[in-house]
């Protein structure tokens, strides 16, 4: 096999046969083939959300241009460039042709002028030159490592699986990726023992399978022995990439946040207003939480929850970095977001014969009373005095919540855990089955049922995912509209996408998964893949909105939300007033719902 044919980047995304049949039914064979190919490629641009509370898009663009091209003043380089000497964004691809200002520009979508696009480049041909009598030096990295490299990262020690012998610090190595294969026990794995020696022969691990899976060349930052002895650090600095995307690690912290465009649109779909109380049910890592807070100009309250202690810390750290004060965080399982009322015992009555507390508070945990306050138990206060303990990390404390009473929030964002089949780049998809995809949808419906109860009359719910699975997107919208009759689809802004999916799919067990009905597809918003994604023409999004006949104020009915499809999706709903739903199918979807009395 010719080396140029073998050492290239032309991956093929393998699906479970039943899952592939399901998606072909949803999208059509040609369209799904384009989606699959697009998923294996990274986006051709990076999207930066500018913190308008601290700076401006023009100031950010100027700083990034100076970091990339430098600036000469009185014979000395500009201090900004000096500070970021080692930042990859400084790399100049103009070959001496001067400043390329098309490399960075403001988002042209009305209302998103605070978003900055930074273009990458690729795919590039990489010359893996070697002689027949001297095989090139290679490393094999894990699939997750390779996906990060395609997005602009370097190769860190834990990501290296195998390496040629006699590799020393400073050597140039070709980088390929080992994908998961079905093993004898039925599980998926690479079958490579970390530290395996590569000979450059057909007997090497995954020799045939790695055809078309070379992602570039790099320079080793340590010897082979050092790579497999160390526990952390950069093992290989990528110097010649198939896709060259700028890295923004530690760049302009507090001024910019690297975030996918659909995520930003999700926050806009929610349409938060200053002074409102917002609930982000699955907030980590905090990108949408902080986007919502900035749209509110840090005026009001954004309650951010996640069931993971460490992820709550991540949200706190990001909020502090962005200088946002209106964000309050809690450790809380989204499936328990609605507070469970406890039947009062005689001992629960105060002197006036009233219930002293409707919700039990465990030691060290936080609950929410009917007026929205969050009392802390005495034991919890005592633990604070005795030292940082488990709940303190990086100067923050993680409070636990027992949930919130119904009608507690003006708007709710449910960025639900999902199959993530719309995230790019993706090099492996074989593990998902029809059963696992259906289970995701069941889980999301349960979360949605919680979200609906928490929205006040006239409020909004936005539901989002990052998958191309209609069962987690259009099917959730269908569930919302059929279950909560007072909801209806309503317009969203901005609208940059196309229509959602209409129809249904019948599974082998007879279960029928229903999607949108005719006439609803243009009321949802979907960001689609069209092969190679491009900012101006190849990214589309679907949006949908609903209005509902609200029940009486005492009704316990709640509203739906929206879901994303593809790379990312969003949906929104509200309680008795008007509800909007956004959806983004192939690359990203958004649903927003709002109901009116």
C-alpha positions as CSV (number, residue, x, y, z in Angstrom):
1,X,0.0,0.0,0.0
2,X,1.4,3.4,-1.0
3,X,2.2,5.6,2.0
4,X,0.3,8.6,0.6
5,X,-2.8,6.4,0.4
6,X,-2.4,5.1,3.9
7,X,-1.1,8.2,5.7
8,X,-4.0,10.6,5.1
9,X,-7.1,11.7,6.9
10,X,-10.3,10.2,5.5
11,X,-12.2,8.6,8.4
12,X,-15.4,6.6,8.1
13,X,-17.9,6.8,10.9
14,X,-19.1,3.3,11.9
15,X,-22.6,3.0,13.2
16,X,-24.6,0.2,14.7
17,X,-26.5,-1.2,11.7
18,X,-29.9,-0.7,13.3
19,X,-29.1,2.8,14.4
20,X,-27.9,3.6,10.9
21,X,-31.2,2.3,9.4
22,X,-33.1,4.5,11.9
23,X,-31.2,7.6,10.9
24,X,-31.5,6.9,7.2
25,X,-35.3,6.7,7.7
26,X,-35.2,10.1,9.5
27,X,-32.8,12.0,7.2
28,X,-32.6,10.0,4.0
29,X,-29.6,8.0,2.8
30,X,-27.7,10.8,1.0
31,X,-28.3,13.4,3.7
32,X,-27.3,11.0,6.5
33,X,-24.1,10.1,4.6
34,X,-23.3,13.8,4.5
35,X,-24.0,14.2,8.2
36,X,-21.8,11.2,9.0
37,X,-18.9,12.6,7.0
38,X,-19.4,16.1,8.5
39,X,-19.3,14.7,12.1
40,X,-15.7,13.4,11.5
41,X,-14.5,16.9,10.7
42,X,-14.1,19.8,13.1
43,X,-15.8,23.1,12.5
44,X,-13.8,25.5,10.2
45,X,-14.1,28.3,12.7
46,X,-14.0,29.0,16.5
47,X,-16.8,31.0,18.1
48,X,-15.9,33.4,20.9
49,X,-18.5,35.0,23.2
50,X,-17.2,38.3,24.3
51,X,-17.9,39.3,28.0
52,X,-19.6,42.7,27.3
53,X,-19.5,43.5,31.0
54,X,-15.7,43.7,30.8
55,X,-14.8,44.6,27.3
56,X,-16.0,45.0,23.7
57,X,-15.8,42.9,20.5
58,X,-13.6,45.6,18.8
59,X,-11.1,45.5,21.7
60,X,-11.0,41.7,21.6
61,X,-10.4,41.6,17.9
62,X,-7.6,44.1,18.2
63,X,-5.9,42.1,20.9
64,X,-6.2,38.9,19.0
65,X,-4.8,40.5,15.8
66,X,-1.9,41.8,17.8
67,X,-1.3,38.3,19.3
68,X,-1.3,36.8,15.9
69,X,0.7,39.3,13.9
70,X,2.5,41.3,16.5
71,X,3.0,45.1,16.6
72,X,6.1,47.2,16.3
73,X,6.4,50.4,18.3
74,X,9.7,52.2,18.6
75,X,11.5,49.1,17.5
76,X,10.0,46.9,20.2
77,X,7.3,44.3,20.0
78,X,4.0,45.1,21.5
79,X,3.6,44.0,25.1
80,X,0.5,42.0,24.2
81,X,2.4,39.9,21.8
82,X,5.2,39.4,24.3
83,X,2.7,38.1,26.9
84,X,1.3,35.5,24.5
85,X,4.5,34.4,22.9
86,X,3.6,30.7,23.2
87,X,0.0,31.0,22.2
88,X,-0.8,29.1,19.1
89,X,-3.1,31.9,17.8
90,X,0.1,33.8,17.0
91,X,0.9,31.4,14.2
92,X,0.9,33.3,10.9
93,X,-0.4,31.4,7.9
94,X,-0.2,34.3,5.5
95,X,3.3,33.4,4.4
96,X,4.4,36.9,4.6
97,X,1.4,38.3,2.8
98,X,0.5,40.7,5.6
99,X,-2.4,40.8,8.0
100,X,-5.4,38.7,7.0
101,X,-8.3,40.4,8.7
102,X,-10.8,37.8,7.3
103,X,-9.2,35.5,9.9
104,X,-11.3,37.2,12.6
105,X,-14.6,39.1,12.5
106,X,-17.8,39.8,14.2
107,X,-20.8,37.6,13.9
108,X,-23.1,39.0,11.2
109,X,-26.3,37.7,12.8
110,X,-28.4,40.6,14.2
111,X,-28.3,40.5,18.0
112,X,-25.1,38.5,18.1
113,X,-22.6,41.3,17.5
114,X,-20.9,40.4,20.7
115,X,-19.8,37.1,19.2
116,X,-16.5,36.9,17.3
117,X,-15.6,34.3,14.7
118,X,-12.0,33.1,14.3
119,X,-11.3,31.0,11.2
120,X,-9.3,27.9,11.1
121,X,-8.0,26.1,8.0
122,X,-8.0,22.6,6.6
123,X,-8.0,20.0,5.6
124,X,-4.3,20.2,4.8
125,X,-2.1,17.6,3.1
126,X,0.7,16.4,5.4
127,X,3.9,15.0,3.9
128,X,4.9,11.9,5.9
129,X,8.2,11.5,4.1
130,X,10.2,8.4,4.8
131,X,12.4,6.0,3.0
132,X,11.5,2.3,2.5
133,X,14.6,1.1,4.5
134,X,13.8,3.5,7.4
135,X,10.2,3.5,8.5
136,X,8.9,6.8,9.8
137,X,8.6,7.3,13.6
138,X,5.0,7.1,14.7
139,X,2.8,7.4,17.7
140,X,-0.7,6.1,18.2
141,X,-3.1,8.1,20.3
142,X,-6.5,7.3,21.8
143,X,-9.7,8.4,20.0
144,X,-10.6,11.0,22.5
145,X,-7.1,12.5,22.4
146,X,-7.3,12.6,18.5
147,X,-10.7,14.4,18.7
148,X,-9.2,17.0,20.9
149,X,-6.2,17.4,18.6
150,X,-8.5,18.0,15.7
151,X,-10.0,20.8,17.7
152,X,-6.6,22.4,18.3
153,X,-5.2,20.7,21.4
154,X,-1.7,19.3,21.9
155,X,-1.1,15.7,22.7
156,X,-0.8,15.0,26.4
157,X,0.9,12.0,28.0
158,X,-2.2,10.1,29.0
159,X,-3.4,10.1,25.3
160,X,-0.4,8.2,23.9
161,X,-1.0,4.5,23.5
162,X,2.0,3.3,21.4
163,X,5.2,4.7,20.0
164,X,8.1,3.7,17.8
165,X,11.3,2.6,19.4
166,X,14.3,4.9,19.8
167,X,12.1,8.0,19.8
168,X,14.0,10.9,21.5
169,X,13.0,14.4,22.6
170,X,12.8,16.6,19.5
171,X,12.0,13.9,17.0
172,X,9.3,14.4,14.4
173,X,6.6,11.7,14.6
174,X,3.5,10.9,12.6
175,X,0.3,10.8,14.6
176,X,-2.5,8.3,14.0
177,X,-5.5,7.2,16.0
178,X,-6.6,3.8,17.2
179,X,-10.4,3.5,17.1
180,X,-12.4,1.1,19.3
181,X,-13.1,-2.3,17.9
182,X,-15.5,-5.0,19.0
183,X,-13.6,-7.4,21.3
184,X,-14.3,-11.1,22.0
185,X,-16.3,-10.4,25.1
186,X,-18.6,-8.1,23.2
187,X,-17.2,-4.9,24.6
188,X,-15.5,-2.1,22.7
189,X,-11.8,-1.4,23.1
190,X,-8.6,-0.6,21.2
191,X,-6.9,-3.8,22.3
192,X,-3.6,-1.9,22.6
193,X,-1.5,-2.2,25.7
194,X,-0.2,1.3,26.6
195,X,3.5,1.4,25.9
196,X,3.4,-1.0,22.8
197,X,6.4,-0.6,20.5
198,X,5.6,0.2,16.9
199,X,7.9,-1.4,14.2
200,X,6.4,0.4,11.1
201,X,5.3,-3.0,9.8
202,X,2.0,-4.7,9.0
203,X,2.2,-6.5,12.3
204,X,1.8,-3.2,14.2
205,X,-1.5,-2.8,16.1
206,X,-4.4,-1.5,14.0
207,X,-2.0,-1.3,11.0
208,X,-4.9,-1.8,8.5
209,X,-7.5,0.0,10.5
210,X,-5.4,3.1,10.9
211,X,-5.5,3.8,7.1
212,X,-7.0,7.2,6.7
213,X,-6.7,8.0,10.3
214,X,-3.5,10.1,10.4
215,X,-4.1,13.5,12.0
216,X,-0.7,15.2,11.4
217,X,2.9,15.5,12.6
218,X,4.4,16.7,15.8
219,X,7.6,17.2,17.7
220,X,8.2,15.0,20.8
221,X,8.6,17.0,24.0
222,X,10.1,14.0,25.8
223,X,11.7,10.6,24.9
224,X,9.7,7.5,24.4
225,X,10.7,6.3,27.9
226,X,9.7,9.7,29.3
227,X,6.2,9.6,27.7
228,X,5.3,6.3,29.3
229,X,7.0,7.1,32.6
230,X,5.4,10.5,33.1
231,X,1.9,11.0,34.5
232,X,1.1,14.3,32.9
233,X,2.4,17.0,30.6
234,X,2.6,17.6,26.9
235,X,4.1,14.6,25.1
236,X,3.9,15.9,21.5
237,X,3.6,19.4,20.2
238,X,1.6,19.3,17.0
239,X,3.5,21.2,14.2
240,X,1.8,20.1,11.0
241,X,-2.0,19.5,11.4
242,X,-4.6,18.2,9.0
243,X,-6.9,20.8,10.6
244,X,-5.3,23.9,12.0
245,X,-7.6,25.6,14.6
246,X,-6.4,28.3,17.0
247,X,-6.1,27.4,20.6
248,X,-7.6,29.8,23.2
249,X,-6.3,28.1,26.3
250,X,-5.5,30.8,28.9
251,X,-6.1,33.6,26.3
252,X,-7.9,36.7,27.4
253,X,-9.5,35.0,30.5
254,X,-12.5,36.9,31.7
255,X,-12.9,38.7,28.4
256,X,-13.8,35.8,26.1
257,X,-15.4,32.4,26.3
258,X,-15.0,29.7,23.6
259,X,-18.5,28.5,22.9
260,X,-20.4,26.8,20.1
261,X,-22.8,29.1,18.3
262,X,-25.9,26.9,19.0
263,X,-25.2,27.2,22.7
264,X,-25.2,30.9,22.4
265,X,-28.4,30.8,20.4
266,X,-29.9,28.7,23.2
267,X,-29.4,31.5,25.7
268,X,-31.1,33.9,23.3
269,X,-34.0,31.5,22.8
270,X,-34.6,31.7,26.5
271,X,-34.8,35.5,26.2
272,X,-33.9,36.2,29.8
273,X,-34.7,39.7,31.1
274,X,-33.1,41.8,33.7
275,X,-34.4,41.2,37.2
276,X,-35.9,37.7,36.4
277,X,-35.2,34.5,38.2
278,X,-33.8,31.8,35.9
279,X,-33.0,28.1,36.5
280,X,-30.3,26.2,34.6
281,X,-31.1,22.6,35.5
282,X,-28.0,20.9,34.2
283,X,-25.6,23.9,34.3
284,X,-22.1,22.4,34.0
285,X,-19.7,23.5,32.8
286,X,-21.4,26.9,32.9
287,X,-21.2,28.2,29.3
288,X,-25.0,28.8,28.9
289,X,-25.3,29.8,32.6
290,X,-22.9,32.7,32.1
291,X,-24.4,33.5,28.7
292,X,-27.8,33.9,30.3
293,X,-26.3,36.1,33.1
294,X,-24.6,38.4,30.6
295,X,-27.8,38.8,28.6
296,X,-29.4,39.9,31.9
297,X,-26.5,42.3,32.4
298,X,-25.9,40.5,35.7
299,X,-29.2,41.8,37.1
300,X,-31.5,39.3,38.6
301,X,-30.8,35.7,39.7
302,X,-29.5,32.7,37.7
303,X,-29.8,29.5,39.7
304,X,-27.3,26.9,38.3
305,X,-27.6,23.3,39.4
306,X,-25.8,20.0,38.6
307,X,-25.6,16.7,40.4
308,X,-21.8,16.6,40.3
309,X,-20.0,18.3,43.1
310,X,-16.9,19.0,41.0
311,X,-19.0,20.3,38.1
312,X,-20.7,22.8,40.3
313,X,-17.2,24.0,41.3
314,X,-16.5,24.4,37.5
315,X,-19.6,26.7,37.2
316,X,-18.5,28.7,40.2
317,X,-15.0,29.2,38.8
318,X,-16.3,30.3,35.4
319,X,-18.7,32.7,36.9
320,X,-15.9,34.2,39.0
321,X,-13.6,34.4,36.0
322,X,-16.3,36.3,34.1
323,X,-17.0,38.6,37.0
324,X,-20.7,37.6,37.3
325,X,-22.4,38.1,40.6
326,X,-26.0,37.0,39.9
327,X,-25.2,33.3,39.6
328,X,-26.1,31.0,42.6
329,X,-25.1,27.4,42.4
330,X,-26.4,24.2,44.0
331,X,-25.7,20.5,43.9
332,X,-29.0,19.0,42.7
333,X,-30.1,16.0,40.7
334,X,-32.3,17.4,37.8
335,X,-34.8,14.6,38.3
336,X,-35.4,15.9,41.8
337,X,-35.6,19.6,40.9
338,X,-39.2,19.9,42.2
339,X,-39.2,19.9,46.0
340,X,-41.1,17.0,47.5
341,X,-43.6,18.2,50.1
342,X,-43.5,16.4,53.4
343,X,-46.8,15.7,55.2
344,X,-46.5,17.7,58.5
345,X,-46.4,16.0,61.8
346,X,-47.8,17.5,64.9
347,X,-44.3,18.4,65.9
348,X,-43.9,20.4,62.7
349,X,-46.5,23.0,63.8
350,X,-45.4,26.2,65.4
351,X,-47.2,28.0,68.2
352,X,-49.7,29.5,65.7
353,X,-50.6,26.1,64.5
354,X,-48.9,26.6,61.1
355,X,-46.5,24.3,59.3
356,X,-43.0,25.3,60.3
357,X,-41.4,23.9,57.2
358,X,-42.8,21.9,54.3
359,X,-39.5,20.5,53.1
360,X,-37.1,18.5,55.3
361,X,-33.5,19.7,55.5
362,X,-30.8,17.1,56.0
363,X,-27.7,18.1,58.0
364,X,-25.4,20.3,55.9
365,X,-27.9,20.5,53.0
366,X,-29.9,23.4,51.6
367,X,-33.6,23.6,50.9
368,X,-35.8,26.2,49.4
369,X,-38.9,27.5,51.1
370,X,-42.1,28.8,49.5
371,X,-40.7,32.3,49.3
372,X,-37.6,31.1,47.5
373,X,-35.2,31.6,50.4
374,X,-32.5,29.0,51.1
375,X,-32.2,28.4,54.9
376,X,-29.1,26.6,56.1
377,X,-29.1,24.1,59.0
378,X,-27.2,24.8,62.2
379,X,-25.0,21.8,61.5
380,X,-24.1,23.2,58.1
381,X,-23.1,26.5,59.7
382,X,-21.1,24.6,62.3
383,X,-19.2,22.7,59.6
384,X,-18.2,26.0,58.0
385,X,-16.7,27.2,61.3
386,X,-14.7,24.0,61.7
387,X,-12.8,24.3,58.4
388,X,-13.2,24.0,54.7
389,X,-14.2,20.3,54.7
390,X,-15.4,18.4,51.6
391,X,-17.7,21.2,50.3
392,X,-15.0,23.8,49.9
393,X,-12.7,23.9,47.0
394,X,-10.8,26.8,45.4
395,X,-12.4,29.2,47.8
396,X,-16.0,28.1,46.9
397,X,-18.6,26.1,48.9
398,X,-21.0,23.8,47.2
399,X,-24.5,23.9,48.7
400,X,-26.9,21.0,48.3
401,X,-30.5,21.6,47.5
402,X,-33.6,19.5,48.1
403,X,-35.4,21.1,45.1
404,X,-37.7,24.1,44.5
405,X,-41.4,24.7,44.9
406,X,-43.5,24.7,41.7
407,X,-43.7,28.1,39.9
408,X,-40.4,29.2,41.3
409,X,-38.8,30.5,38.1
410,X,-39.5,32.9,35.3
411,X,-37.6,30.8,32.8
412,X,-35.9,27.4,32.9
413,X,-33.1,26.0,30.7
414,X,-32.9,22.2,30.5
415,X,-29.7,21.4,28.6
416,X,-30.4,17.7,29.1
417,X,-27.7,14.9,29.1
418,X,-28.0,13.2,25.8
419,X,-26.3,10.8,23.4
420,X,-24.1,13.6,22.2
421,X,-24.2,12.3,18.6
422,X,-24.0,15.8,17.2
423,X,-20.7,16.8,18.7
424,X,-17.8,17.3,16.3
425,X,-15.3,15.9,15.5
426,X,-16.5,12.4,16.2
427,X,-14.5,9.4,15.1
428,X,-16.5,6.6,16.7
429,X,-20.3,6.0,17.1
430,X,-20.6,2.2,17.1
431,X,-21.5,1.8,20.8
432,X,-24.9,3.4,20.6
433,X,-27.9,1.1,20.0
434,X,-31.6,1.7,19.4
435,X,-32.3,0.7,23.0
436,X,-29.7,3.2,24.4
437,X,-31.1,6.0,22.1
438,X,-34.7,5.3,23.4
439,X,-33.5,5.2,27.0
440,X,-32.0,8.7,26.5
441,X,-35.4,10.0,25.4
442,X,-37.2,8.4,28.4
443,X,-34.7,10.1,30.7
444,X,-35.2,13.5,29.1
445,X,-38.9,13.3,29.3
446,X,-38.6,12.8,33.0
447,X,-36.4,15.8,33.3
448,X,-38.8,17.8,31.2
449,X,-41.7,16.9,33.5
450,X,-39.7,18.5,36.3
451,X,-38.8,21.6,34.3
452,X,-42.5,22.2,33.4
453,X,-43.5,22.4,37.0
454,X,-40.9,24.9,38.0
455,X,-41.9,27.6,35.5
456,X,-44.2,30.4,36.6
457,X,-47.4,31.2,34.6
458,X,-46.1,33.1,31.5
459,X,-42.6,31.7,31.9
460,X,-40.4,30.0,29.3
461,X,-38.6,26.7,29.2
462,X,-35.7,26.0,26.8
463,X,-34.6,22.4,26.3
464,X,-31.4,21.6,24.5
465,X,-29.3,18.6,23.5
466,X,-26.2,17.9,21.3
467,X,-27.4,15.0,19.3
468,X,-28.8,14.2,15.8
469,X,-31.2,11.7,17.4
470,X,-34.8,12.6,16.6
471,X,-35.9,10.6,19.6
472,X,-34.2,13.2,21.8
473,X,-35.3,16.2,19.8
474,X,-38.5,16.2,17.7
475,X,-39.9,13.3,19.7
476,X,-39.5,15.3,22.9
477,X,-41.2,18.3,21.3
478,X,-44.1,16.0,20.2
479,X,-44.3,14.7,23.8
480,X,-44.4,18.2,25.2
481,X,-47.1,19.4,22.9
482,X,-49.2,16.2,23.3
483,X,-48.9,16.0,27.1
484,X,-49.3,19.7,27.9
485,X,-52.1,20.9,25.7
486,X,-51.8,24.5,26.8
487,X,-48.5,24.8,25.0
488,X,-48.0,25.8,21.4
489,X,-44.9,26.6,19.2
490,X,-43.9,30.3,18.9
491,X,-41.3,32.3,17.0
492,X,-37.7,32.5,18.1
493,X,-34.9,35.0,17.6
494,X,-32.5,34.9,16.0
495,X,-33.6,32.3,13.4
496,X,-30.8,31.0,11.3
497,X,-31.9,27.4,10.7
498,X,-34.1,25.2,8.6
499,X,-37.1,23.0,9.4
500,X,-37.4,20.1,11.7
501,X,-38.3,16.5,11.0
502,X,-41.9,15.4,10.2
503,X,-43.2,11.9,10.5
504,X,-42.6,8.9,12.8
505,X,-40.6,5.7,13.1
506,X,-42.0,2.3,14.1
507,X,-39.6,0.1,16.0
508,X,-39.5,-3.7,15.7
509,X,-41.4,-4.1,19.0
510,X,-44.3,-2.1,17.6
511,X,-43.5,1.1,19.5
512,X,-44.1,4.2,17.3
513,X,-41.9,7.2,17.9
514,X,-43.7,10.3,16.7
515,X,-41.9,13.5,15.5
516,X,-43.4,16.8,14.3
517,X,-46.7,17.1,12.5
518,X,-47.0,18.8,9.1
519,X,-47.1,22.5,9.6
520,X,-44.9,22.4,12.7
521,X,-41.6,21.8,10.9
522,X,-41.1,25.5,10.1
523,X,-41.7,26.4,13.7
524,X,-38.6,24.7,14.9
525,X,-35.1,25.7,14.3
526,X,-32.3,23.3,13.3
527,X,-28.6,23.8,12.5
528,X,-27.8,21.3,9.8
529,X,-24.6,19.8,8.5
530,X,-24.1,20.2,4.8
531,X,-20.9,18.2,4.4
532,X,-18.2,20.8,5.1
533,X,-19.7,23.2,7.6
534,X,-19.2,26.9,6.9
535,X,-20.4,29.9,8.9
536,X,-22.2,31.7,6.1
537,X,-23.8,28.9,4.1
538,X,-23.4,25.5,5.6
539,X,-24.8,25.9,9.1
540,X,-28.5,26.0,9.4
541,X,-30.9,25.9,12.4
542,X,-34.5,25.1,13.0
543,X,-36.8,26.9,15.3
544,X,-40.3,26.4,16.5
545,X,-42.7,28.2,18.8
546,X,-45.9,27.3,20.6
547,X,-48.7,29.2,22.3
548,X,-50.9,27.5,24.8
549,X,-54.4,27.8,26.2
550,X,-53.4,28.1,29.9
551,X,-55.3,26.3,32.6
552,X,-56.6,28.1,35.6
553,X,-54.0,29.6,37.9
554,X,-54.5,26.7,40.4
555,X,-53.8,24.0,37.7
556,X,-50.9,21.7,38.3
557,X,-50.2,21.5,34.5
558,X,-46.8,22.4,33.3
559,X,-45.2,23.3,30.0
560,X,-42.7,21.6,27.7
561,X,-39.3,22.6,26.4
562,X,-37.3,22.2,23.3
563,X,-34.4,20.0,22.2
564,X,-31.5,20.2,19.9
565,X,-30.5,17.9,17.1
566,X,-27.2,17.4,15.5
567,X,-24.3,19.1,16.9
568,X,-26.4,20.8,19.4
569,X,-30.1,21.6,20.0
570,X,-32.3,23.7,22.2
571,X,-36.0,24.0,23.1
572,X,-38.1,26.1,25.4
573,X,-41.4,26.2,27.1
574,X,-43.4,28.0,29.7
575,X,-46.2,27.8,32.2
576,X,-49.8,29.0,31.6
577,X,-49.1,31.7,29.1
578,X,-47.4,31.3,25.8
579,X,-44.7,28.9,24.9
580,X,-42.0,28.8,22.3
581,X,-39.9,25.8,21.2
582,X,-36.6,25.8,19.3
583,X,-35.0,22.8,17.7
584,X,-31.7,22.2,16.0
585,X,-31.5,18.9,14.2
586,X,-28.3,18.0,12.5
587,X,-25.7,20.3,13.8
588,X,-27.7,22.0,16.4
589,X,-31.3,22.5,17.2
590,X,-33.2,24.8,19.5
591,X,-36.8,24.6,20.8
592,X,-38.5,27.3,22.8
593,X,-42.0,27.2,24.3
594,X,-44.0,29.8,26.0
595,X,-47.6,29.6,27.0
596,X,-50.2,32.3,27.5
597,X,-53.3,32.7,29.7
